[in-house]
């Protein structure tokens, strides 16, 4: 008969093996560094569409909806790239440091020419590189997307101390190494939207606003639970050292649901959800 201790150990070993295989695959196919930035169409001051491209993710946002998908480099051609966006090959050309063209293959287009000009494309969209994320990207996602690659790199097994450390830094908006209740609640909102996108891939702007509104009471419950468990000096904030002593995710429905959905793109989070009651 398997002991209680054996179950989490079994999950832990599976997670380590999965993480090791994923890290080997990611070493060679992460998105090119030159495209890892904020992009806007038609330009940074006047935009209808915004992209945030990171090492492993692609977020496209408009005033009406947003789409999040895993992204990787499928291949390099002579003067363009082929991105793998959630299993779909997508040609893209970096014309200079600040202009990116993204196309869609026409049905009769050859998939392997070395030159962009030899491609037959149904459509192309041109994006301008921006220093900041355009405002069409919801604020709750802008900061999360700045940290999502580090979260993926650090949360390789489960929500352990190393993973909690990068989540803490993501939530610590003013960088004072303390988390206020409002910072915790905003971080929970970010995670809820990310998890919903991971689960559905696309959300309308109204769906996102509704999620933020409806999750507010539960986000407060998460903040209250964390402060009750880790605010040892009763300061009303969480000190980095307090939280890192022996972190365990609160066993609350919103935490389990968010971890399970986010696990679609960040598999160790699904493992973490399994360890909750």
C-alpha positions in Angstrom: 0.0 0.0 0.0 1.3 3.4 -0.9 1.9 5.7 2.1 0.7 9.3 2.3 4.3 10.5 2.0 4.8 8.4 -1.1 2.1 10.3 -3.1 3.7 13.8 -3.0 7.1 12.2 -3.6 5.8 10.5 -6.7 4.3 13.8 -8.0 7.6 15.5 -7.2 9.6 13.0 -9.2 7.3 13.3 -12.2 7.6 17.1 -12.1 11.4 16.9 -12.0 11.5 14.6 -15.0 9.0 16.7 -16.9 10.9 19.9 -16.1 14.2 18.4 -17.2 12.8 17.4 -20.6 11.1 20.8 -21.1 14.3 22.7 -20.2 16.3 20.6 -22.7 13.8 21.5 -25.5 13.7 25.2 -24.6 17.4 25.6 -24.8 17.4 25.8 -28.6 14.0 27.1 -29.5 13.2 30.1 -27.4 12.1 33.2 -29.3 15.0 35.3 -30.8 16.3 38.0 -28.4 15.8 40.7 -31.0 12.0 40.2 -31.0 11.6 39.9 -27.2 10.0 43.2 -26.5 6.8 45.3 -26.7 5.4 46.0 -30.2 2.5 48.1 -31.5 0.7 48.5 -34.8 0.8 50.9 -36.5 3.2 52.6 -34.1 3.8 53.3 -30.4 1.9 56.5 -30.2 -1.1 55.5 -32.3 -1.9 51.8 -31.9 -4.8 49.4 -32.5 -2.9 46.2 -31.7 -0.1 45.5 -29.2 2.2 42.5 -28.9 4.3 41.4 -26.0 6.8 38.8 -27.1 8.9 37.1 -24.5 11.2 34.1 -24.6 8.3 31.6 -24.3 5.1 33.5 -24.8 3.2 35.7 -27.3 0.4 38.1 -26.0 -1.7 39.9 -28.6 -4.0 42.6 -27.3 -6.6 44.9 -28.9 -9.3 47.1 -27.5 -11.7 44.2 -28.0 -9.8 41.1 -26.9 -6.5 39.5 -26.0 -4.8 36.2 -27.0 -2.0 34.4 -25.1 -0.1 31.4 -26.5 3.2 29.6 -26.1 5.8 30.8 -28.6 9.0 29.4 -29.8 11.4 29.6 -32.7 10.5 27.0 -35.3 13.4 27.8 -37.7 15.7 30.5 -39.0 15.7 31.4 -42.7 18.1 33.6 -44.6 16.2 36.9 -43.9 13.3 35.9 -41.7 12.2 33.7 -38.9 9.4 31.1 -38.6 7.7 31.3 -35.2 5.8 28.4 -33.7 2.7 30.1 -32.1 0.8 27.4 -30.3 1.6 24.8 -33.0 1.1 27.1 -36.0 4.1 28.1 -38.1 4.1 31.9 -38.6 6.7 33.7 -40.8 8.1 36.9 -39.3 10.7 39.4 -40.6 12.7 41.8 -38.5 13.4 44.6 -40.9 15.5 46.6 -38.4 15.7 46.8 -34.6 12.2 48.5 -34.5 10.1 47.1 -37.3 8.7 43.6 -37.2 6.5 42.1 -40.0 4.3 39.1 -39.2 2.6 37.2 -41.9 0.2 34.3 -42.6 1.0 31.7 -45.2 -1.2 31.5 -48.2 -2.5 28.0 -48.9 -0.2 27.5 -52.0 2.8 29.1 -50.3 6.0 27.0 -50.1 7.0 26.6 -46.4 10.8 26.4 -46.9 12.1 29.2 -49.1 15.2 31.0 -47.7 14.0 34.5 -48.7 11.0 36.4 -47.4 10.2 37.7 -50.9 9.7 34.2 -52.1 6.9 33.6 -49.7 3.3 33.8 -50.7 1.4 35.4 -47.8 -2.3 36.0 -47.3 -1.7 39.0 -45.1 1.1 40.8 -43.2 1.0 43.2 -40.3 3.8 45.6 -39.4 4.7 46.4 -35.8 6.9 49.1 -34.3 9.1 48.3 -31.3 8.1 50.2 -28.1 9.9 50.9 -24.8 6.8 50.4 -22.8 3.8 48.2 -23.2 1.0 50.0 -25.0 -2.0 50.9 -22.8 -4.2 48.5 -24.8 -2.5 45.7 -22.8 -4.4 45.5 -19.5 -2.3 46.8 -16.6 -2.8 43.6 -14.6 -1.0 41.8 -17.5 1.8 44.3 -18.3 3.8 43.5 -15.1 3.0 39.8 -15.2 4.4 39.5 -18.7 7.6 41.2 -17.6 8.1 38.3 -15.2 6.5 35.4 -16.9 9.7 34.0 -18.3 11.4 34.1 -14.9 8.4 32.4 -13.4 8.6 29.7 -16.0 12.4 29.3 -15.3 12.1 29.3 -11.5 8.8 27.4 -11.0 10.2 24.2 -12.5 8.9 21.7 -10.0 6.1 23.4 -7.9 5.4 26.5 -6.0 8.4 26.1 -3.7 10.6 28.8 -2.1 12.5 29.6 -5.4 9.2 30.0 -7.3 7.7 32.0 -4.5 10.7 34.3 -4.6 10.1 35.4 -8.2 6.3 35.6 -7.6 7.1 37.9 -4.7 9.2 40.2 -6.9 6.5 40.3 -9.6 4.0 41.4 -6.9 6.4 43.9 -5.3 5.5 46.8 -7.5 7.5 49.5 -5.6 10.5 47.2 -5.0 10.6 47.8 -1.2 10.8 44.0 -0.4 7.4 44.2 1.3 4.0 43.2 0.0 1.0 45.3 1.0 -2.5 43.8 0.9 -3.3 45.8 -2.2 -0.1 44.6 -4.0 -1.1 41.0 -3.2 -4.6 41.5 -4.5 -3.4 43.0 -7.7 -0.9 40.1 -8.2 -3.8 37.6 -7.7 -5.8 39.5 -10.4 -2.9 39.2 -12.7 -2.6 35.5 -12.1 -6.3 35.0 -12.6 -6.3 36.7 -16.0 -3.1 34.8 -17.0 -4.7 31.5 -15.9 -8.0 32.3 -17.8 -6.0 33.0 -21.0 -3.9 29.9 -20.5 -7.2 27.9 -20.2 -9.1 29.6 -23.1 -6.3 31.2 -25.1 -8.5 34.2 -26.0 -10.6 36.6 -23.7 -12.7 39.5 -24.7 -11.9 42.8 -22.8 -15.3 42.5 -21.1 -14.6 39.0 -19.9 -11.3 40.2 -18.5 -13.0 43.0 -16.6 -15.6 40.7 -15.3 -13.0 38.2 -14.1 -11.1 41.0 -12.2 -14.4 42.2 -10.6 -15.6 38.8 -9.6 -12.3 37.6 -8.2 -11.8 40.7 -6.0 -13.3 39.1 -2.8 -11.3 35.9 -3.3 -8.1 38.0 -4.0 -8.7 39.7 -0.6 -9.1 36.2 1.0 -5.7 35.2 -0.4 -4.1 38.4 0.9 -5.7 37.9 4.4 -4.6 34.2 4.4 -1.0 35.1 3.5 -0.8 37.9 6.1 -2.3 35.7 8.8 0.2 32.9 8.1 3.4 34.9 7.4 3.1 38.4 8.9 5.0 37.5 12.1 5.7 41.1 13.2 2.1 42.1 12.6 3.2 45.0 10.4 0.3 44.6 8.0 2.7 43.8 5.1 4.7 40.7 4.1 8.5 41.0 4.4 10.5 39.0 1.9 12.3 37.1 4.6 9.0 36.3 6.4 7.5 34.7 3.3 10.6 32.9 2.2 11.1 31.0 5.5 8.8 28.1 4.5 6.3 29.1 1.9 3.1 27.1 1.2 0.4 28.3 -1.1 -2.9 29.0 0.7 -5.4 26.1 0.4 -8.1 28.3 -1.1 -10.4 27.5 -4.1 -9.1 30.5 -6.2 -5.5 29.3 -5.7 -6.3 25.7 -6.8 -8.4 26.9 -9.8 -5.8 29.4 -10.9 -2.9 26.9 -10.5 -4.8 24.2 -12.5 -5.6 26.6 -15.4 -2.2 28.2 -15.4 -0.8 24.7 -15.5 -1.8 24.5 -19.2 1.2 26.8 -20.0 3.2 26.3 -16.8 2.9 22.5 -16.0 4.5 22.7 -12.5 1.6 24.9 -11.4 -0.7 21.9 -12.2 1.5 19.8 -10.0 1.2 22.4 -7.2 -2.6 22.3 -7.5 -2.5 18.5 -7.0 -0.8 18.9 -3.7 -3.5 21.1 -2.3 -6.4 19.5 -0.5 
